[in-house]
Amino acid sequence: MIVLGFYVLKNLPRLEDPLISLVVPVLNEEGCIEEFARRTREAAAKAGFRYEILFIDDGSSDMTPARIDEARESDPHVKTVRFTRPFGHQAALSAGLHYAEGEAIITMDGDLQHPPECLADLVQAWREGADVVYTDRHLTERYQGSLKARLSGLFYLALSRLTDLPPESSKADFRLMDRRAVEAFNRLDEHFIFVRGLVPWLGFPSTRIEYEVEDRFAGMPKFTPRRMVRLALDGIFSFSVVPLRLITFLGMLTTGLGMIYGFYALAKFFAGYVDSAGWTSLMVLILVFGGVQLMSLGIVSEYVGRIYEEVKGRPRFIIDSLRGFEDR
């Protein structure tokens, strides 16, 4: 068993006929819902496990709610958690993990880049004893050379250097979590959540499988550069105080350089080499020191802003409606 604060998480047996919950955040994915539900049904029937699909509607403005309702009419395993407005992908994952009822919970995207045909491999790895099953993306040559792939690689390299998270921590939200891992996650009540970092931080026994990334089935990508930058900042500032230590280092460095320059100026003065020039060097010093100060204030502001949001105690999301949870 594992003690979490004042809670004890017991090892639960792997059932022969487990319920597998699929947590699927969606935002304006009207063209993917029907195909996702169909392929999931086929994958579950082939693998022989019970399942439920939790579509977490992150405030869609298209026909996504109607498409989910249509899927529910033909498949009673489909459930919906609908937000009042878009609260973000990480909040949607958090809501899904809260409402999932399965012995094992799989989080995945609804655009079918995470293929439902891999569900059997995830469940098999879980049956063999892993509490968390991560996935490694096998990228096509076209995607490997893309700007997004390169920036993503740089971010995870920086994250592993700036935090205590293992370098092999999950780089995607396609993973399986055992019920006790989910219960531990649900007790983390921080406002700024970075699921890809929090799950490895929990420290449960894990394994990895590889899958082939598919092309988006329909619609447009929702992870804009702005959202990617926001996710990156949440990841770094939620798990590391290294940026604050860098401010101290920069302060010491600039102070040292300033003292060296001061001694140099004094030496010139006493040697009689003082002239009326120096405007350029003065401007350079002002710009360098001013830039360091502003950058330092920016880093401190990121931490202070997160403290401000945490102490307000606002919920991560507001739910507009629940469908398929009539028995709860």
Helices and strands as residue ranges (DSSP letters): E 2-4, E 7-9, E 19-26, H 33-47, E 50-57, H 64-74, E 78-83, H 89-99, E 104-107, G 116-118, H 119-127, E 132-138, H 141-144, H 147-162, E 175-178, H 179-186, H 195-202, E 206-212, H 225-239, H 242-270, H 279-312, E 319-323
